């Protein structure tokens, strides 16, 4: 049967509805920051420093202000998981230059700074993900700790300021272990891991943290959480539309790395 443009459009909107329904059903929580204002006015909860250096969205991204003084830490909650469940989180991260330090734009001590993690109903933080001091002459690297405030594993390579990276983190309540991927293709992509005896934590939120360890900004986009690697990833709305149109042959879509 030959499809007209009108029938293709009807099919597209049907697929769009199905696609969004399936994505919503598979994802525990997500935010693309398509609004302007405080995260706490848009589904997030402050669990520390409420109202101090409020984390704001600008209609596209959110920015963490790592500077002196108390800073707000927030979490995006979801239905509590089980004591043996594994959870995945993902986000786009851009560590910005221009921190003002004469030695480096984003000065880091040996402990580094964790800026995201999973959490339970209290203050059990799991899969803390760090910006850490460079290990190979670059700007910085990413680090990981399953359950404490100092990173126990780092990537062997460095990363660059003012560059977007896709991060995926995980915590396995059955084993206590955590994993971290940077720009992965799939779950088999290179990663770092950290083992821990901290099993059985009932995860019910993914969190963003601000610190006074050093001065600088970290831009965040497309935060998601899910019970599988792929379910944690939140696509841009425009990407969903283009993908569905491409599936119908209405447009040609090329891959773009942000």
C-alpha positions as CSV (number, residue, x, y, z in Angstrom):
1,X,0.0,0.0,0.0
2,X,1.3,3.4,-0.9
3,X,1.3,5.9,2.0
4,X,0.5,9.6,1.5
5,X,2.3,12.3,3.5
6,X,-0.9,12.7,5.6
7,X,-1.0,9.1,6.5
8,X,2.7,9.1,7.4
9,X,2.1,12.1,9.7
10,X,-0.8,10.2,11.4
11,X,1.5,7.2,11.8
12,X,4.3,9.5,13.2
13,X,2.0,10.9,15.9
14,X,0.9,7.5,16.8
15,X,4.5,6.3,17.1
16,X,5.3,9.4,19.1
17,X,2.6,8.7,21.6
18,X,3.8,5.1,21.9
19,X,7.4,6.1,22.2
20,X,6.8,8.6,25.0
21,X,4.5,6.2,26.8
22,X,7.1,3.4,26.7
23,X,9.9,5.8,27.8
24,X,7.9,7.0,30.7
25,X,7.1,3.5,31.8
26,X,10.7,2.3,31.6
27,X,12.3,5.3,33.4
28,X,12.2,5.9,37.2
29,X,12.8,9.6,36.9
30,X,14.1,12.2,34.5
31,X,14.5,15.9,33.8
32,X,15.6,17.8,30.7
33,X,15.5,21.2,32.5
34,X,13.2,22.7,29.8
35,X,11.8,25.2,32.4
36,X,13.3,28.3,33.9
37,X,13.6,28.6,37.7
38,X,14.6,26.7,40.7
39,X,14.8,22.9,40.5
40,X,13.0,22.7,43.9
41,X,10.0,24.3,42.2
42,X,10.0,21.7,39.5
43,X,10.0,18.3,41.2
44,X,13.3,18.2,43.0
45,X,13.7,18.3,46.8
46,X,16.5,20.0,48.8
47,X,18.0,17.6,51.3
48,X,20.8,20.0,52.4
49,X,21.4,23.8,52.4
50,X,17.8,24.5,51.2
51,X,17.7,27.9,49.5
52,X,21.5,28.6,49.6
53,X,22.8,29.1,46.1
54,X,19.6,27.6,44.7
55,X,20.2,25.3,41.7
56,X,18.5,26.9,38.8
57,X,17.5,25.8,35.3
58,X,17.7,28.2,32.3
59,X,15.2,26.5,30.0
60,X,17.9,24.1,28.7
61,X,20.3,23.1,31.5
62,X,21.0,23.4,35.2
63,X,24.2,24.7,36.8
64,X,25.9,23.7,39.9
65,X,27.8,26.5,41.6
66,X,30.9,25.1,43.4
67,X,32.1,28.0,45.5
68,X,32.5,29.2,49.1
69,X,29.7,29.0,51.6
70,X,26.8,26.7,52.0
71,X,25.2,25.4,48.8
72,X,21.9,23.7,48.1
73,X,21.9,19.9,47.4
74,X,18.8,18.5,45.7
75,X,17.4,15.1,44.8
76,X,14.9,13.8,42.2
77,X,12.9,11.1,43.9
78,X,11.2,7.9,42.6
79,X,9.5,4.8,44.0
80,X,11.8,3.0,46.4
81,X,13.7,0.1,44.9
82,X,14.3,-3.2,46.6
83,X,17.2,-4.3,48.9
84,X,18.8,-6.3,46.1
85,X,18.0,-4.1,43.1
86,X,20.4,-2.4,40.7
87,X,19.8,1.2,39.7
88,X,21.4,3.2,36.9
89,X,21.6,7.0,36.4
90,X,22.7,9.1,33.5
91,X,23.3,12.8,32.7
92,X,25.2,15.1,30.4
93,X,28.0,17.0,32.2
94,X,30.1,20.0,31.2
95,X,32.8,21.1,33.7
96,X,33.3,24.8,32.8
97,X,36.6,26.6,32.8
98,X,37.3,30.0,34.2
99,X,37.3,29.2,37.9
100,X,39.8,32.0,38.5
101,X,42.6,30.0,40.2
102,X,46.1,31.0,38.9
103,X,47.2,27.4,38.7
104,X,44.2,25.8,37.2
105,X,40.7,26.8,36.2
106,X,39.1,24.2,38.5
107,X,41.5,23.6,41.3
108,X,41.1,20.2,43.0
109,X,42.5,18.6,46.1
110,X,43.4,14.9,46.4
111,X,39.9,14.0,47.4
112,X,38.2,15.7,44.4
113,X,34.6,16.7,44.5
114,X,31.5,14.5,44.2
115,X,28.6,16.2,42.5
116,X,26.1,13.5,41.9
117,X,25.0,10.2,43.6
118,X,22.1,8.0,44.5
119,X,20.5,8.2,47.9
120,X,18.0,6.5,50.2
121,X,15.3,8.2,52.3
122,X,18.1,9.6,54.6
123,X,21.8,10.3,54.0
124,X,23.1,7.0,52.6
125,X,24.8,8.1,49.4
126,X,25.8,5.6,46.8
127,X,27.8,5.7,43.6
128,X,29.3,9.2,44.4
129,X,30.7,10.5,41.1
130,X,33.6,13.0,41.3
131,X,35.5,15.6,39.3
132,X,39.0,14.7,40.3
133,X,42.5,16.1,39.8
134,X,44.0,15.2,36.4
135,X,46.1,12.0,36.1
136,X,47.7,12.5,32.6
137,X,48.3,16.2,32.1
138,X,44.8,17.1,31.1
139,X,42.2,19.3,32.8
140,X,40.6,16.8,35.1
141,X,39.3,13.2,35.4
142,X,36.2,11.5,36.7
143,X,36.2,9.4,39.9
144,X,33.9,7.1,41.7
145,X,33.2,5.9,45.2
146,X,30.5,3.3,46.1
147,X,29.9,4.7,49.6
148,X,32.3,7.3,50.9
149,X,33.4,10.9,50.3
150,X,36.8,10.2,48.8
151,X,37.0,8.6,45.3
152,X,38.4,5.1,45.3
153,X,38.7,4.7,41.5
154,X,39.5,7.1,38.7
155,X,39.8,6.9,34.9
156,X,43.3,6.5,33.6
157,X,42.7,9.3,31.1
158,X,41.8,13.0,31.5
159,X,39.0,15.0,30.2
160,X,38.6,18.6,29.0
161,X,36.8,21.7,30.3
162,X,33.9,23.2,28.4
163,X,33.1,19.8,26.8
164,X,29.9,17.8,27.2
165,X,30.2,14.2,28.4
166,X,27.6,11.6,28.9
167,X,28.0,9.9,32.3
168,X,26.2,6.7,33.4
169,X,26.5,5.5,37.0
170,X,25.2,2.5,38.8
171,X,24.7,1.0,42.3
172,X,24.0,-2.7,42.9
173,X,22.2,-3.1,46.3
174,X,22.9,-6.9,46.1
175,X,26.7,-6.5,46.0
176,X,27.3,-3.0,47.2
177,X,29.3,-2.2,44.1
178,X,29.2,0.8,41.8
179,X,30.2,1.5,38.2
180,X,30.8,4.7,36.1
181,X,30.9,5.1,32.3
182,X,31.9,8.1,30.3
183,X,30.5,8.5,26.8
184,X,29.5,4.8,26.6
185,X,28.1,3.1,23.6
186,X,26.5,0.4,25.7
187,X,27.0,-1.4,29.0
188,X,30.0,-3.2,27.7
189,X,31.9,0.0,27.1
190,X,35.0,0.8,29.3
191,X,34.1,1.8,32.9
192,X,35.6,2.1,36.4
193,X,34.2,0.2,39.4
194,X,34.3,0.3,43.1
195,X,33.4,-2.5,45.4
196,X,31.8,-2.0,48.8
197,X,30.2,-4.0,51.7
198,X,27.4,-1.4,51.8
199,X,24.7,-3.7,50.5
200,X,20.9,-3.5,50.8
201,X,20.5,0.3,50.5
202,X,17.0,1.2,49.4
203,X,17.6,3.7,46.6
204,X,14.8,6.2,46.0
205,X,16.5,9.3,44.4
206,X,19.3,10.6,42.2
207,X,20.9,13.7,43.6
208,X,23.0,16.8,42.6
209,X,25.5,18.3,45.0
210,X,27.2,21.7,45.4
211,X,30.3,22.1,47.5
212,X,32.7,24.8,48.7
213,X,35.8,22.7,47.9
214,X,36.8,25.0,45.1
215,X,35.4,27.6,42.7
216,X,33.8,26.7,39.4
217,X,30.6,25.7,37.6
218,X,29.3,22.3,36.4
219,X,26.5,22.4,33.8
220,X,24.1,19.5,33.9
221,X,21.5,18.2,31.4
222,X,19.2,15.2,30.8
223,X,19.3,13.6,34.2
224,X,17.7,10.2,34.3
225,X,17.4,7.1,36.5
226,X,16.2,3.6,35.5
227,X,16.5,-0.1,36.4
228,X,18.5,-0.8,33.3
229,X,21.4,0.9,31.6
230,X,19.4,2.1,28.6
231,X,16.3,3.0,30.7
232,X,18.3,5.6,32.6
233,X,19.0,7.7,29.5
234,X,16.7,10.6,28.8
235,X,16.8,11.8,25.2
236,X,16.2,15.4,24.2
237,X,12.6,15.9,23.1
238,X,13.8,17.0,19.6
239,X,15.9,13.8,19.4
240,X,12.7,11.7,20.0
241,X,10.8,13.5,17.3
242,X,13.7,13.3,14.7
243,X,14.2,9.6,15.5
244,X,10.5,8.8,14.9
245,X,10.4,10.9,11.7
246,X,13.5,9.1,10.5
247,X,11.9,5.8,11.2
248,X,9.0,6.9,8.9
249,X,11.5,8.0,6.2
250,X,10.4,11.6,6.5
251,X,13.9,13.0,7.4
252,X,17.4,11.8,7.3
253,X,19.1,12.0,10.8
254,X,22.8,12.0,11.3
255,X,24.5,11.3,14.6
256,X,25.7,14.2,16.7
257,X,27.8,14.1,19.7
258,X,27.1,16.8,22.3
